[in-house]
Amino acid sequence: MFLTRPGLLGARCDGGGVGALRHTAATLGYLHTGHPRAVQEFLGHAEPRMTSRYAHVVDMAKRNPALFIPVKVD
């Protein structure tokens, strides 16, 4: 696995580690495809339940009341 290469195991980036990047990739994947099965396969999850948390994040964001306020920002 690529994370066992020197310098990558436990690597951190601004705002989080490799897990944060994985979470972001999964969330964006679900946002743009709408296919939880595709995200599940991408992440290698055996159980759909593990992948469902990414769908939950996207669904919550889409229901954000701030998105429905008709304000134009110049």
N, C-alpha and C positions, 0 to 999 in steps of 0.2 A: 504494500500500500504506500502511496506517495507520502503520507505523513510520517513514515519511519525514516525518511531521508534526513541527514544531519541538518539541523537548523529549522526544520519544519514542525517537528513534534513539539507541541506546546507553544507554537508561534502565536504572537499576538499582533494585532494591527490596531489602529486608532478606533476606539469604541468597542473593542471585543476581540475575540480570538477567531480561530478557524470556524468554530461553531456559529459565530455571528454571520460569517460569510455564507455558510451553508444555509442558515435560516433565511437570509436575504435572497439567495438564489432560489430556494424553494418557494418563498412567498411570491417573488416576481414571476416565477414559472407558472404558479397557479393563477396569478392575476392576469397574465397574458394568454394562457391557454384555456383556463377554466376546466382543465381535465385533471382531477386528483389522481387518477391512475397513472398518468404520464409522470407526474411529480413523484408518486410513490416509487415507480421504477427508477427514476433518475436518482433518488436518494437511497435506493436499495432497501426500503422498508418492507418487511415481511407482512406486517399488519396495516391495513388501511387506517386503523385508528391512530397510528403514529403520525400519519400524513395529514389527518383531518385538522390538526391544529393550525396548519398553514392556511387552509380554507377559512377557518374561523377568523384569522387575522384579516384576511382580505374582505370577508363579508362584513366584519365590524367596520372596517375603513369605508366601505361603500355606503354604509348607513350613517356615517358621521353627519350630524345635523349641520355642521358648518359648511358642508358642501352644497347645501340647499339654500343658503342665504344669497339672494341675488345682489351681489356687490361686484362692481367692476373696479379693478385696481389698475391704475395707469402707471 
